[in-house]
Amino acid sequence: MAERLVTFEQDGAVGVVTLRRPEKFNALDIPMLRALEAALDEAELAEDVRVVLIRGEGKGFCAGGDVEAWGAMSAADFQVQWVRYGHRVFDRLARLRQPTIAVLSGHALGGGLELAAACDFRVAESRIKLGFPETSIGVVPGWSGTQRAVRRFGVQIVRRMALGGEIFLAADALALGVVDRVVETGKAFDDARAWAQRIAERGPLATEAAKLMIGVAEGEENAAATEALASGFIALTADLKTGVGAFKAKQKPAFSRS
């Protein structure tokens, strides 16, 4: 079996999703997106995992979308297979039930920064660069760089990157709120893991609910979040057990509002 392009591993309460295409600085193509989606599904189903780290193997975090992968696509395929599918995978990451931390041990440009923006937190090594250089090759950010990134970083910051072509060093990105922490080269994963372990010590259900509610306020989540929160509450009630029990026994339920 070929080595997986994206893997999920569990380290106690911390899950680690690793992009494994170092020869391309973990640039994303369709097989990589499929593998990332599968790894996120694994993370979601890992009951004991309370925080998830996203990192890249080798010297890069993620070089963004692989130009060779999309450059020859027809307009229709580019829209559906590339942009819409990429959105689906990045939305999957943004709405993961666990808090997520992007481990930026290498540059995060274009789709790589969009991937980092889909995480809740970002830890960057001091030497890295961040930006949206897409317009320099005649394309636009297509995986929420003009949408989610605006909500999370602010419209003027995204204008400076996407329209003005500015590339920020880690220290500048920290001052602008694009990243949350800056550490020495080689220290990002250890710092992110220690941070994740501290988060994992907090109440897991409360943490997940808080993330969901913040997502609603931010516009990341929608009506599904309301139904998820309400359903989670109902699932803890005696009325649910009464109703299900009566259904199985083919009897009329005697609800107690408890």
N, C-alpha and C positions, 0 to 999 in steps of 0.2 A: 504493500500500500504506500502511495506517495506521502511524503511528509505533509502534514496539514499546514495550510497557509496562515491560519489563525487558530490559536489554541486557547483553551480555558483550563486553568489549574486552580486548585483550592489550597490555601495555606491557612488552616484554621478558619477564622471568621472572615478572612480576606480572600476574595477571588481575583485572579490575575488573567486578563485577556491580553494575549501577545500577538502582534502582527509579525509574521515570519516571512518576510521577503526582503532580507537585508541587502541583497545585490541590487535592488531597485529602490533602496531607502524606504521600503515598505509602501511604495506607491500602490494605489488601489486600482484594480481592474475588476471585471465582473466576477471571476472566481474568488477574488479576495473579499468582495462585498458579500457573496454568498457564505463564505467561511466565517466572516465577521457576524453575520446574522445568526448562524448556527451557534457560534460561541456565546453570543448574548442570550440565546435561548437556554443554553446550558447554565449560564450564570443565574438567570431568572429562576430556574427550577432547583437550584442548589439551596435547600432550606436553611442550612447553617451559615451561608455566606451573607454577611451584613454590609459589606462595602466591596466595590469592584474597582480595580485599577486597570487602566488601558495603557499599554506601552508598546514600543516598537523594538524589534530585535536589531542588534548592531548599532551603527552610529546615528541612525535616524529615527525620529518618531514616526512621521508619515510625510512623504513628499507630495501628498495630494493625489489627484487623479492621474493615472498613467496616460500621458498624451498619446502614446502608441495604441492604447486600447480604444480610445474614443475618436482619434483623429480621422480614421477612415470610415466612421459610421455615417449612414444616411441621416438626414435631418429627423426623420420619423424615429429611427432607432436611437439616435442621440437623445431625443426627448423622452422616450418611454423606457428603453433599456438602461440608459445611463442616468439621466437626471432624476426621473421619477423613482427608479429603483434605489438609487443612492439616497434619495430623501427618505424612502421607507426604512432603510437600514439605520440611517442616522436618527430618525424619529424613534426607532426601536431602542437605540442607546439612550436618548434623552429621557425616555419614559420607563427605563428600567426601574424596578421597584427599589433597588438599593441605591444609596448614594454612590457616585462615581468620581474617580480622580484620574485625570490625564497626566501621565508621566512624561514630560517633555524633555527627553534626554538628547533630542536633536531638533533641527528646525521644524517648525509647523507652518507651512505655507499653503495657500489655496485650500484644497480639500483637507489637508492635514490640520489646518487651523479650524476648519468647519467641524472636523471630527473632535478636536479638543473642545470646541465651543458646545458640543452636545453633551459634554460631561459637566458635572456639578462644580468641580474644582479643577485647577490646573497648577501643577508644580513644575517649574521650569529651571533648567540649568543655566548658569549665567552667560554662557557663550552663544546661546541659541538666538535665532531670529524668527519673527512672526509677521505674517502679512497676507494680503490678498493680491497677488500679482497678475491675476487672470487677464485683465484688460491689455496687458503688455503683449499678449499673443492673440488678441482679438476675440476673447471669450469673456463670459461673466461668471462670477461665483454662482454655482448651481446647486449646491447642497446645503442651503440655508445661510450662506454667507451674507446675504442682504436681508435676511429675515430674523432667524434666531440670533445671529451675531449682533444685530442691531439691538434686539431686546436685552441681550446680556452685557454688551460692551458699551452701548450708546451709539446713536446715529452718527455723530461727528467723528468718532474714532473709526468707524467703518468707512465713512466717506474718505478719510485720510488714507486708508489702506487701499480701498477698492477703486476710488477715483484718482486720488493723488499719487498712488503707487508707493506710499511710505512703507518701509520695512522697519519694524520696531525691534530693538534689542530687548533682552529679557528685563533689564532694569527699567526701561521706558514702559514696557508692557505692564510691569508691576505697578508703576505710578499711575497708569491709566486704567487699572482694574481689569486688564485683559488676562493676566495671570494672578494667582493668589499668593504664591510663594516663589522666591528665587533662591537657589542653593548652588553650591560649588559643582563644578563639572564632575560627573560620576556619582553624585549624591542624590539624584532625583528619586530613584526607585526606593532607596532606603528611607528617605524623608517621607515619601508618599505612603509607604507601607506603615511607618510609625504613626502617621496621621490617621490612616485608615483604621489601625488598631484602636486608637483612642475613640474614634467615631463608633466602632463596633461595640464598645463598652456601654454605650447609651441604650436606652430602651428600643429594641428593634422595631416594634410595631409603631411606637410613637415617632420614631425617625422616618419610617416609610410614609406614615400619614402626613407628617410635616412636609416631606418632600413633595407629596402629591398636592397639598394645599398651596405650597409656594408655586408649584407649576400652574395651578389655576390662576393665581394672582398675576403670574408672569405672562400668561397666555399660551404657555406650552401645553397645558392640558385643557380639556374641554368637558362636555357633558358626561363623557365616560368616567371622568374623575369623580363627579358627584354621585353617579350610580355606584362606583366602586366603594366610596366611603360609606354610603348608606347601606349597601349590601353587606359590607364588613361588619357594620354595627348590628344589622339584623341577624347575621349568622351567629352572633353571640347570645341571642335571646332564647328564652324558653319557648316563646311562641313559634319559632321556626321548628324546634324539635317536636312540639306538639302537632303542628301542621303536617310535617313529614310523616310522623308516626301514625296520625289518623289517615293519611292518604294510603300508606302501606296496608293499614288494617281495614281500609274501606269503611271508615267511620267518619262521623261529623266531628271536627276538632272543637275542643273546649278551650279557647284561648284565654289567657290570664293577664295579658299586657305586662309580661315580665321577661 
